[in-house]
Amino acid sequence: MLQSDRLRHPSLFDKIVPAETAAALIADGMTVGVSGFTPSGYPKKTTLALAAAIRAGRRCRINLMSGASVGPEIEDALAAVGGVTRRTPYYAASNAAMREGINRGAIAYTDVHLSHLAQHIDYGFLGPIDVAIVEAVAVTENGDLVLGPGVGNTPMFVKHAKTVIVEVNTAQPLALEGMHDIFILPRPPHRRELPIYEAGDRIGSPYLTCGLERIAAIVESDIPDRVRNLVPPTPENQRMAGNLLEFLKFEQRKGRLPSPLLPLQSGVGSIANAVLECLAKSELENLTLYSEILQDAVFTLIASGKVKQASGCAFTPSPNVMKRFLAEPELYRKSLILRPLDISNHPEVIRRLGVIAINTPLEFDVYGNANSTHTGGTMMMNGIGGSGDYMRNGYLGIFITESTAKNGAISRIVPMVAHTDHTEHDTMIFITEHGVADVRGLDPRERARVIVNNCADPRYRPLLLDYLRDAEKGGGHTPQDLAKAHAFHIRFNRTGSMDPERAPAVAFATK
């Protein structure tokens, strides 16, 4: 039962309603913004109640907005009953019902760079926000919200929503209070610089301004975020991390990176987490992070003393890491800062701080184009997320992934990606378990040779080199050449010997 430590004004208790009553405030055709980010700090009971009502015969299809992907209590529950008309700006393939609805065409999906959505809402590009559903840790005596571990686009949803529903989740610890730095950018022409000069700088408030009168309903919740314990690093992950470390040390020796390093950004997923885990065992010290998502490895780095400040728009602690957080909350509270998504991913700050961006693509091609979203060029796997925000504006943009997938049956390095999210103009460094390809300053043919020789799995290198020789004979850039590349791509991942030895050496250009 909610107490005064969670609801800090007496009038708030009068707003407590069952989840079904709150769900009834959401009508067919509304645009609904939900709190949370991949998947932390997202509401659960209201959307589950709405899904149950739709299943029972109520007609209600909504336009669903969030920070990034959220949990199955929203994504799968609503998609499975036909409750979503449009989804933006991001979803993850782990939410199978949402993925199936998007790829079947039943749900219109708008893929957006994550730094863009909040300002597009603020500019009025996307129409009104009818309802904001916010998971909070507590509500203050002034009606301000103490958010949970996922900030995302919540401040902008609350600013513009006609109706605000607050889920106060007792499964989220009160120790989260004080970790947030909520700041809403003014609209042009009134914008000024964002005064963030180090990853740990604060520019806003620990609370999200809402107001007692704007809260239409409060729903009590005790459902924890659906976050799983991550798998430990694989040998391939460890080799990728070793290649990354060797490259960073090389850049320091060349005088192109300082010591301590510039702030790091790491994308979401098991590979990104495993690479950061390996940094805890390195000789690197006094690290900082300026990122969007802070996964388990960040807590390991803080506990080991490697990281002093980590800024993001969300953290997703697994059950094991949440136990560590609750055991020593002050250790993490003094090191972690949670910001709105349009601040954590803001190009101005990323470029000013000189962020080293590290992200994982689905595949990349020999020319340095990368695909983060589609399999086969047509099936949505997940959204582009914030990778474009960081890769285009970072001091260094590093794509890191295993060279193959499906136990070696598919090469992640291909003649030409079937869908391009990051063009050759936006990419710098590629890393696999086989080595490092530094393509800065190279022309397309040079890039292709470096990528194939340094990053591709040995079993696929002969095929890729055959393609390059054919492309070089014909120029490689006519419509006929592009069609040939796509046809080769299809054949490429159905052939190839599976037996050759893996190349263990690190290789990268020593320019």
N, C-alpha and C positions, 0 to 999 in steps of 0.2 A: 504494500500500500504506500502511496506517495505521502511523504512527510514534508515538514517545513524546510528541511535541508535541500529539497528538490524544488518545491514551490514556495517561493519566499515572499509572496503577498497573499493575504487571506482570500482575496477575490478570485484567485486562480483556481481554488478548489471547486468553485461553482461552475467552472468550465470543463471539469472532467466528465467525459462521456464514453460510452462503449465505442469500440472501433466501428461497429456497424452504423452508429449515428454519425460519426465523422465521415465515413465513406459516403453517406447519403448526401453530403454537401457537394460531391463531385458529380456533375451532370454530363450527359452525352455531348461530345464535341468539345469539351473543355481542354485547355492546355494546362498541364500539371507539371510543376517543377518539384523534384524531390532532392533532398540533401543526400550527401554521401559520395564516396569515390572509391571504387575498385577494391573490394567491396567493404567499405567501413563507414559507419555513421549514417546509414540509410534507414528510413522508416520501414516498418514491417507489418504491423498489425492493421493499419488502415488499408493498405493495398491488398492484403490477404482478405480482409472483409469485403472490399470492392470486388475482388475476383470471385468470391463465394456468391455475392449477389448476382453477378453476371451469369455465373453457372446456373443459378436458380431461375433465370429468366429475365433479369433486368437488362435493358438495352443501355449500354454505356461504353463507348469507345473514345479514348482520350489521345491527345498528343502528349507524349512523354518526354520530358527533358530532365537531365541530371548533370552531374559533374563529369563522370565517366560511367563505366559499367557499375551496376549495383547488384545486390544479391538476388537470389531466385525468388524471394518473397515479393519482389516487384517484377523483375524481367520475365521469369518463367510463369509465375502465377497469372499475370495479366495477359501475356502473349498466348498462353495455352487456352484461354477462354475467349480469344478474339477481342480482348479489351484495349488493344493499342492500334491506333490508326497510323501514327507517325512516331519515329524514334530519332532522337538526336541528343548529344553529339557523338556518342560512342557506346558500343556494347561489346561484350566479350563472348567468344565462341563457347565458353563453358555454360552459358545460358542457352540450352539447346532449343527451347521453344521459341525464343526470340530470334535465334539464328534461322530456324526453319521458316518462320513467318516472313522474315526479311527476304530470304533467298527464293521463297515461293511467290513473292510479290504482294502478299497480303498486308505487309507493314511497309510503309514508305520510310526508308532510312536515309537521313541526311548526315553524311560524314563530315565533320568539321574539326579543324585545328582547335585544340582545347582552349587556347588563349583567346579565341575569337568569340565564343558563344556569349559570354557575359556582356561584352560591349555591343554585340548585335541585338541582344535583348534591350539594353539600355538605350540604343539608338532607335528602337521601335521597328527594326527590320522584320521581326518575327511575330508581330502582333502581341496582344496582351497575355499576361500570365494570370490565369483565373484562380488557381489554387497552388499554394506552396505547402508541401508536407515536409516537416523538418523534424529529424530526430535530435533531441537535446539531452544534455546531462541534467540541466536544471534551468529554471526561469527565475530571474532576479526580481527583487521588489519593484523595479521599474519596468518589468516586462521585457528585459533584455535576455537573450538566449545564450546559455553556456553550451557551445556545440560539442559534439563528440569527436572521434578521431578523423572524420572525413569532412572537410570544409567544402571542397568542390565549388560549385556555383551558387551555394546557398544564400550568400548575402544579396546577390542580384535577384534571385527568386523572391526573397522576402521583401526587398525594396519595391518590387512591381506587382506582387500578388494582390488580388482583390480579397482573397480569403487565405488565412494562415492556420494550418492545423499543426499542432506540436505534439509529437510523441516523446514523452519523457521516459527514457529507458534506464531502469535501475540496474541493468546489466553493465552499463557503462560507468566506470569509476568516477567519483567526484574529483579524484586527483587530476583529471584532465583540465580542470579549471585553471586558467592562467597561462595555458600553453598557446593560445590563439593570438593572432595579430590581424584583426579584421580591419580592412581599409577598402573603401569603395572609391574608385576613380571618378572624378567629375567628368562631365562630357565636354568635348571640344566646343568652343575654343578656350575653355577654362582649365585645361590640363596643364600641369607643370611636371617637372621631373619627379620621379619616384626616388626619395632620398634613402635608398638602400645601397650602401657602399661596401658592406660586408654581409656574409650570409646570415649572421645573427642580429642584424639591425632590426629594430621594431619601429613601425611607423603608424600603427593603428591602436585598436582597443582589444582587450581580451574577450569582449562581449559583442554579440551581434545585436544591434539596435532593432527592436521590433515595436514594443509598446503593449501595455496591458489591453488596450481597447482593440488592437488589431488581431488578437488571438481569438479565433472563433471557437476552437475546441482543443481540449487536451486529452490525449489518449495515454493511458499507462501501459508501458511495455516492459518486458523482461527478457526479450529474445536477443541472444547474443549475435554479433555479426558472424556471417558464414565464412570464416577464414580457416583454412586448413594448415596443418603443419607442413612446411615445405620439405622437399626431399633434399638430402645432403648433396654436395657437389659430386658430379661424376668425374672420372678421369679426363674426359674431353673438356669439361668445364674447367678443371684445374689447369689443363694445358692452355686453354684460351686465356685464363687469368694470368698465367705465367707469361704468355706472349704480350698481353696488355702491359704488364709490369715492365717487361724488357723494353717495350716501346716508350713508355713514359720516362724511364731512366735514360734512354737514348736521347730523348728530346731535352731532358735536363742537361745532359753532357754537352749537347749542341748549343745550349743557352737559349732554347726556344720555350722552355718551361722553367718557372722558378721553383725553389725549394723553400718552404713547403709548397705543395702543389696548389694550383688554382682550384676553385670549388668543383666538385664532381656532381654530375647528374646521372642517374641510372634509371632505365625504364622498368616496366613491370614484368614479372614472370620469373620462372625458376632459373633461367640462364643468368639474367641480370643479378638476381639475388646471390647465386652461387659465385659469380665473379667478385662481387663485393665481399662475400665471406672470405675469399682467398686473400683480400687485401689486409685482413686482420692479422695474417701470418707474415706479412711483408715487413720490410724495414721502414716503410713510409710512416711518418708521424705528422701530428698536427693537421689532420685532414679536416676539410669542411665540405658540406654538401648543400647545394642549392638545386632542389629537384622538385618534381611534382608528387611522387609517391615514395614513401620511406618504408621499406620492407624489413624483414627480420634481420638481415645482415647489418642494418644501420644500428640496431640495438647491440649487436655483438661488437661493432666498432666503437660505440660509445662506452660500453662496459670495459673494453680493453684499453681505453684511453687514447685510441687512435683518432677518434673524431671528437672535436670540441663543440661544434655547432652544426646542426642539420636543419635545414628549412625545407618545408614541403607544403602541399595542400592537403595531405592525408598521410596517416600511417596505418598499415594493415598488420598488426601483430597477430601471429598465430597463437593458438592457445598456450603453447609453451612460452612464447615471448611475453604474452600478457601476464603470466605468472611472475616473470622477472620484473616487469614494469610495476606491478602491484607490490612487490617486495621492496623495491627501491625507487619509489616514484620521483623523489627529489633529484636523483641522479639523472633521470631522463628529462624531467621538467626543465632543468636549467640548460639542457642542450638542444631540445626540440622546439621548433616554432612551426605552427600550422597557419597558413595564409589562404586567402581566396585564390581560386585557380588562375584568374586573370592576372594576379600578382606573381604567383609562383612561376608562371610560364611567360611572363612579360618579356618581349624581345629586348626592350631597353635595359632591363636589369641583367638578363642573361649575357648580353654583350658587354655591359659595363664590368661585371664581375669576372668575365673571361671564363665562363663555365666550360668544363670538359664534359661533353655530352656523350653518353654511352647508351646505345639502344640496340634492340634485337629485331632484325627484319625477318619476314618469312623467307625471302630469297633476294639475291642481287645478281646482276648480270655482269658480263665481262667489261662493260663500259662504265660501270659504277652507278647505274640506275638501281634503286631499291624498291621493293614491294613490301609493304607492311600490312596489307589489308585483304588481298584476294588470293584464293587458290584457283589456279587455272585461268585466271583473268576474269572470271565471271562470278564465282561464289564468294560472298563476303565471309571472311573468317572473323574479323573484328575491325573496329575503327582504327583510324590513323593515330588517334590519341594525341599526346603532346610531343611525339618524336619530331615532328616538323618544326615545332616552336624552338626546340633546343638544337636540332641539327643545323638549321639555317642560321642560327644566331650565336652558337657557341664558339668559343675560342678554337676548340677542336671538335669535330664531329666524328665519332667512332661507331661504326656498325660492327657488332660482334655476334657471331652465331656459329653453331656447328656446321661443318661443310656439307653434311648430308642429313636426310631425314628418313623415317620408315626403315630403320636399321640398315641404312646404306642404299636402299632401293631408289632414292631420289636425291639428286644433287641440289643443294641450295644455291650453287653458283651455276647460272644458266647462260645460254647465248644471248637471250634478250628477255627481260621480265615481261610477263603477260599483262601486268598492270603496274603502272609507275606511280608511286607516291612521293619519291625523292629522286629528282633527276640528277644526272651526272654533274650538273652545275652546283649541287648542294652537298656533295659527298667528298670526304677527305681520306678516311682511313677505314680499312676493312680488316677484321681479325677473325680467324677460325682457329681450330686446334692445330692447323698445319703452319700457320705463320701470319705475317702482317703485310698488307698491301697498302703502301703510302702512295696515293695517286695525286697528291697536290702538285699542281703545275705541269701535269702530263697531258699529252694529247690523247685522243681516243685509242689509237693503236698502242701507245705506250701503256695506258691504263689497263687495256685488255691483257697484255702480256704479264704485267706485274700481278694482276688479280689472279689469273689462271695459275701462274707458276708458284705463287706464294700462298694462295688460300684454298684452291680447289683440292678435293680429294684425289689422290693419285689415280684411282680407277677411272675417273672422268676426265683427267687432263688430256689424254690423247684425243678424245672426241671434241673437247673444247678447242684444242690447237688445230684440229682439222677444220673446224668451223672458221677460226680466225684466218687460216690460210685461204679458204674460199672467199671469205668476206673481203680480204685485202686485195684479191685479184679483181673483184668487181666493184670496189669502192665501199660497199657495205652500207650505203645510205639511201638507195633508191627504193621505191615502193616494192619492187620485185625482191630486193634484198631483205626488206623487212618481212615480207611474206615467207621467204625462205627461212629466215631466222625463227619465226614462230613454228613453222613446220619442223625444223630441226629441233626446236625446244621439245615438241611432243615426242619425237623419236628418241631424243637424247635421254629422257628419263624412263625409257623402256628398255634400254640396252646398256651395255658396259659390263666389263668383267668385275666380279665382286671380290677377287682374291688378292690384289696387289698389296704390298707392304705400305703402311702409312708412313709419311715423312715426318719425323719428329722435330726437325730443326726449325728454329725461328728464322724467318727471312723477311727483311724489309729493306726498302731503298735507303741508302745512306747518303742522302743528298746533302 
